[in-house]
Each structure stands twice: as structure tokens, then as C-alpha cells.
């Protein structure tokens, strides 16, 4: 389009080019904005999730304990068999007397319901340590029952009608009184980390589950790492490249995408029903998780091996190294950062898996800490599931606390993966 | 078709010596041309269906530098790699024909390529030292071949190899620093030191200077001239000037065939084949 002012059409072209440039820059800015928006949304969700968990779970980290004077009545405490006495009833009776409701059996029961059965063990331990204490009055400190604890944390309020509450008005008054007297103190909830699962929320902890998870991960690592890395090294360096090995590679990639619950079914059928290994043990859990982690480890290791430049292999071969020597002396050390990252990520995934463990029986209630790989045990991820389904209100906050413990372990493992990878990275 | 100008083995060697006595060849004294070290008999290489090297027969004398020249893709690197059976590492490659080193055919199943590669060392185009210390780079070969029994022996081998590669003075104080931290020219000399540490008989060099600057190139060429007194050296090069400077014998390849070979001076001043003349005058390639 030429005219007298612009005979060669150059100005028109320049203007068109300038307009086009403006559009390109606008597109770039929009694209950057989308990217920032995406990151912002992801971060927002992350903060939301972590915030919710923290909000729900932080109250689980402290708990209230009551210090109450208990007169160890010789008539009710046997010197020969001190742990046989019902210290809980004893303390409740005495406390009811002090509150002036000793003749009302319902009231006495309500007083007893405020105390945890742990009081029995605390008192028995005190008496066994020094039997001369029988006949004296001891100040015994024991956790409060979970409902009392919840009231003191503000979870149970007087605003709900009494018949819809776990605690009666009377019990709430008594708790306020104890608080005013200074008999109640809030302390860090060590029970959460030193005890195993329990039907009583105030006595429930994650220890058994943590040990169970640790034992399981040990079995998983001991099996999946050597087999996975070995298989990947063989497939990548030594196996002939033909249709059969292609088929193997396709199958391994598919296995990595199989839902984990299918591995649970496999474990149930193979390890429990056919091999008769003990149900709900870290051994079977570790075996199932090892099968599940193998494809991930194999794929990550093969990828790391592929990334080592062929010039290193050629240099090793040219100096007279055999295939095996070239791989193990040169290629594998250079691939080590990638292998380690893949392995630790696979382990972190295995730590968080729940579905396969449920199928091999870990959903059962296991109160103790497993001693051996064949003992029944629980796992941290399964514990979260069990506590979430429990009926007591106090397990609500403990579920969130267990999730926080689980997430802390996973973050720690991923941090170790990153540190190790940085440490072992080498230039070539 | 066998390369024209290549005859029976003894006739060729005799012709080279007699002819060389009359003319002063480039690259040194002809009295150092040794007996035949490597003899190729009708060597062909197939990559799957494609034939990359067609019926090559060639004699390579000891204590000499033999240069392979030719345009890209003519098969000279492929032929070089046959001599230490590096083509075995390529799954689709098939090498037929006889490759005799000191009269013994090494292109058979009976010969272990691992042992062969200790006798025939290789230096690649891009320097590829191991990402280990300089000491470890040189010590690796002798260690896996069991050439030493004590640490002091190993120290001795490392020092002598680095000295002969002309690198000792520059790295003696940092033997345990990474080999990859050296400059390109130093890395290539390190690779040469690594190759001679296993006490080879033949050293193959695949365009060793193409990734280096002119000064480093000159040093490597000096080194090659020093080394040829002791080893049989075969060098593939794209630079005809380098071939003329460094080698005593030259072989010209074209499209998978060996076109002509003979004393370097003959090839560059008075080639027999038309194609050779066209190549060295720059008409193609």
C-alpha cells in the first residue's frame, strides 16, 4: 500500500512490525502472568493444607495433667500386691468426698470419668518404689481423661446443650475449680511420642507406628535397592537390545503406574495366603512396598545411567577395562547422584503408602511396639487412617498431629536426598 | 577392490624403504621405519545393511606414524576402531576380514578384546579424562591389568608416563586434583599418558588435535614425534598439513575404500590416483 508520503511502503511495513512487536511482548507478559498465577495458586493450596493440619493438630502437642492428693488407705492397698489395688476408684472416692458429693454414686462415677486410667499405673509405681508410702497421702500427677482435656483446650463448650455434650455441667464446674486451685498444668505431650496406639486417646502415641514404619522401610530398602539398581544396570549396560528387552522396558514403565492397592492384593495372595508369612508384619509390609518401589527405582537408575556421556565408557574400554569394570568403576559412580535421588524418593513414597498396607492386615489394632520383623505392627500412614476413623473426639487432633509427624519424616527424607545429590555431583 | 598401490606385504615394505632412501621423507629418519606391525587383510565393516568399509588391505609398520586422510564419512575412523576392536561395542556393527598384529589375527572370537586394548591404546577426538584425580587417571590402566605390585611401583609408572607425555612438570605438584580441571591441551596429554601407562605397542589417535588450539596442537605433534621412536602410531586427521608434518606413511580413504597408500612425501607430491590428487588439491572433501 503505497502513497505519496510513503512511496516505497517502508513506513507502513515499519509500523506493522512495531505493532506486531507490541503484540508479542504483550503475549509474553500474559504468559509470565499465567505462570505466576499458577505458582500462586499452588502455593495457596499448599499453605491452606499445611495451615489446616497445623490448626487442627497443634493442640495435640500439649496435654493437661491433674495433681490430686491420694491417701493410700492401708485397708484398700495390699502391701504384698500393691498393683492390684484400684487406685482410680480410691482417688475418685476421696475427691468426691472433698467435693461433697460422696453419697451420689452417679457423681462419684462422673468424678472418676474425669481421671485417666493411667492413674492406676502412676500410683502402683509410687507404692512399689517405696512400700512405706502406704498409709501416707501422696500428691499424684496423672493425665486427665481425653474429654476433660478437650474441655480445657476449648473444644467442648458450655454453649452446647448438656445432653449433647460428653461432660455434664457439674464436671465442667469441677474442672474449672481444679484449674482455679492450680491443680491442673499443661505440659508437652510426651505420650504422643513415647507410647503406642491405645483405645484411650490420652494414652495413645505414634511410637509403635513409627517403629513399624521404620522396620518396613528397612526391609523395603534392603530388597528394592540392590534388586532395582542391579536390574537397571543389567538392562541398560549389558542386555542385548532386542524386542524382548523392549517388552520388559514397557512392562516396567507400566508397573510404575499400577495402583498401589493392586500390590496389596498381590501381597495378600502371594505372601500371606500362599507363603503363610505373618499377617500385618513389617516383613510382609516391606515386601509389598519393595515390589511397589522397584519400577520407580529401575526407571530412575536407567535414566541416571543414560545421562552419563558415552565418552566415559569409551575411555574406560579403550584403556582395557572389561564391560563390568567400565560400568562399576566409572559409569555407576557418575550416575550415583541420580540413583540416590530416585532411591530416596521411592522410599519417601513407600513411607506414605496406605492402601497396600490395609490389605495385608495392618488395619488391626496393635497396642505394642514390634520387636521383630515378624511381629504384628502398625505403620504411620495406617495409623492416620485408624485414628481418623476412631470415634473419640480427641483422636481428631491426634490424627492431624500424626500427619504432621509423617510429613516431617517425608520432608526430612527429601532434604537428605537433595543434600546427598549435591554432595556427590561431579563435573565431567 | 583392494587399494591400488598396495601390493604384497614384503614388496611394499621393501619399496617404501628403497624409495625412501632416494627421497628425504617428511617427518624424520626412514631408518626408524620398523617391520610390519599391523596388517589388515580384506577388512570390511557393515553397520546393519550398510557397508561402511569395503575390502581394505593395508600394512602398517612399527616405530612409524601412519596417517589416514580422507573426506568425512570415508571410513577412516571406522578402520581405526577395527584395530582395537572398539567396533565390538556397537551392536549393529560387523567386522569381517583379518587384522593381524605381529602376525596374529585379533579379529577372532579367541582373542579377548580387553587384553587387546592393553596392547593397542586409543586417544579420542575430544579429550575424555576420567572425572578422577590426575594420578588415578594414569594409574587406572596399570591397576586393572595387574602391572604393578606396590604403591611405589605405581608411583613410578605414573611419573614416567606423565613425563613421556610431557605433562609431568605442569602437574607434579597437583597429582590429586581432578583431571577434568586441566586445559584442553593438558587433558589430551593426560589421555596420552593414560594410554602409554599400560605399555601398549600401538597407539591409535582419532583426530587428537581437532578440539585444540594451534599451540596445544603443536605440542601434541611434537609429542607424537617423540613417541614414534617407541610405538607404532596411527593417526586419523582431517588436516592434510598435519598429516604432512607428522607422518611418515599416509593412507587415503574415499567412500569406504582404501584408494592409495605409501610414503607421505609420495602421496603429497606425486600421487598415483586421480582421486588422491583431487583431494589433496582441495577439489573435494
Interface residues (C-beta under 8 A of the other chain):
Chain A: X240 X241 X311 X312 X313 X314 X315 X316 X317 X318 X319 X320 X321 X322 X325 X329 X330 X334 X426 X427 X428
Chain B: X84 X86 X89 X91 X114 X115 X117 X118 X121 X122 X124 X126 X128 X129 X130 X131 X140 X141 X144 X145 X178 X180 X191 X194 X195 X198
